Amino acid sequence: MSMLTRTAGYGPENARTRTVREPLMSRMAATLVMAVFTLYFLIPLWWLFVASTKSRGQMASTAGLWFADWQLWENLQYVFTYDGGVYLRWLANAVLYAGVGALLGTLLASMCGYALAKYAFRGRNLLFNVILGGVLVPVTALALPLFLIFSAVDLTNTYWAVFLPSLVSPFGVYLSRIYAAASVPGELLEAARLDGSGEVRTFFTVSMRLMAPALVTVFLFQFVTIWNNFFLPLVMLSDDKLYPVTLGLYAWNSQTNAVPELRTAVVVGAFVAVVPLILAFLGLQRFWRSGLAAGGVKA
Amino acid sequence: MSRRHLVRASAATVAATAMLAACSGGSGDTTDGGGEEAAACQPTDGQVELTYTGWVPGMEAAVEIWNENNPDIQVTYNSGPAGNAGTYQDFFNQLEADEAPDLGQIEFDTLPNFRVQDGLVDIGACEGVLDAGDQFVDWTWQQVTFGEEGSVYAIPQDTGPMAMFYRADLFEEAGIEVPTTWDEYAEAAQAIRDEGSYITHFPRTDVNWFAGLVWQNDGQWFSNDGDAWTVDLTGPESTEVAEYWQGLIDDDLVKDTAGFSDEWNNELNTGELWTWVSAVWGSNSISSGAPDTAGDWAVAPMPQWEPGANAAGNWGGSTVAVLQGSEHPYEAAQFALWLNTSEEALTTLNQEGGLYPATTAGLELPALQEGLEFYGGQAIFDVFAEAAAGTDPNFTWGPTMAQTYNDVADGFGAALGGSGTLTDALESGQEATIQTLQSQSIPVAE
């Protein structure tokens, strides 16, 4: 948690000079509320970790929040070798869908948002409003129509069926537009044009760098959205070798009545599957915070 | 946790099914689908590729054996989530887009749903299919033919005949007789409660378990006269079962733990629960969920309503169906027959996936004659083979079982919480089911 509260430009000295000191009681109350919420969010994760270290029998029979016999390595081995090591494949698929999808999605969203912010053209506001409307449509609602469309071009049950829809991020476009309007000065673009730089080159060499914090935010959001998008792969894919890890774990979990041993695999697999998300957030959160704040204030 | 997930997932399935049915409009023309295919079931010349989707662990091994021996008919197997957790909905979507797999795993209680949505190919005319009928346990064949002469809509794969798992050691220590009738079961429940434990749990979401009990009591929830469905969740047999368990709940003789939960596993493991009336596959649930009790369990036939009778119910079991749009129903039927009748396939599926065969010959598999250490060396499958023979062949499932289960489970939850009774739950389930059928333009007899 300490990483969340201390970020660039907000050191303790600054805070003291800028703000009036809050009364002790109020600060303690705030800290208490924060502590309760921290516990609330961390306990399930803690449980997941502890459960991952137990044998199947002990998972049910010992206290949930503390360790029994240490079985983590055996469990990990079980998960990674069960059914010919399909779990590893699911992880790789998820990284492919979410990683590459978020990268390309961020690029498209930034280009679109940048164009909407920096070029005046007919229908610009209408287009922007339509995209904003897209933010309101839950991705789940689109899964069935997408399935019928993809089946019309024979692309269901392929990587593309999950990958292509993941490239679209209306929220990313929105955030990119806000941030481009705020952080890319028109004068700079004028100067670039006068110096003979083409629009595309200006975008990649000047504007994109200025927009970097927002792009990290968009990337993270998109990464998490794709990683967690469960319904689309469920509808699109029938070959379990194409599954992302969420769907794979779900399939295992649905078989636990018949194969109770799989429950260990589900719990340990779920634990392993959150690690990349935690890493992505810890690594990128510095940018993420500043990007999010910018969008919030300037909107 | 997982159970709640399942229920929610199947609620979504129901909603989406209803949506699809509404969208496709014409597909509501219920019971006469698939008849044309039956007339023409001819082999295809040359190489045939089949796709098959299911969720039996280890199915790949059986498919591999087939592929080695049948170079001209190659089967590709895809493993998906359990039916109500998503695969059924996928099938419906794929049927809509005309790209369903050739073969799909469908549980017995969901076959009517696919039937009324016109998703199944009648393979009755395919070579060898009709003749295979007498190899299967009676009730399974009845359910895949829907009682129609000359038609077969799926090949039975596995079953879940029910019996009673009990803690032999605890019964003996406490000097309590192992119950053989439901009356004795209630008496034993009281005696066990006096010892400080519970005889069993009443699972709020396992409505198909409850259906198994009604099945044993000769009840009928659904029937179809060819034109319309009759819904009867509240018949005298069902009501008798509901009132019996309501009595146990009222007297605090059964726990309200959710089945298959960690808590439930723990209660089995610590000896707080003494029995579980369950299907054959439940043997695996106990042995892996309650490892500390190895050697203490035994299996007896289900308690009876009539002393000396040998009626049993069934909980679970699947079929393999040829889905509409398949270009090779002949080859698909041959594969499905081999998969579910040949000894090598049945042995593989039993070893790898724990399937309990639906053929009478399959019940004689060597692996099903052995004593199990976890059950004190008892050859428990003998009890289940007897149960399979004692299962009434005429039980019929409705066309919207996922919805029926959900609505009854809501009522069960309320009854366990003290508001309403199990009988109320059946009544509200009855109403909700009739409404759902009508909203999907499935004819209902009044």
Interface residues (C-beta under 8 A of the other chain):
Chain A: R56 G57 M59 A60 S61 G64 D83 L144 F147 L148 S151 A152 T156 L234 V235 S238 D239 D240 L247 Y250 A251 N253 S254 Q255 T256 N257 A258 V259 P260 E261 L262 R263 V266
Chain B: S2 H5 L6 A9 A16 M19 T53 W55 V56 P57 N78 S79 G80 P81 A82 A85 G86 Q89 D90 N93 Q94 E96 A97 D98 E99 P101 F260 D262 E263 N265 N266 N269 T270 W281 N284 S285 S288 G289 A290 P291 D292 G353 G354
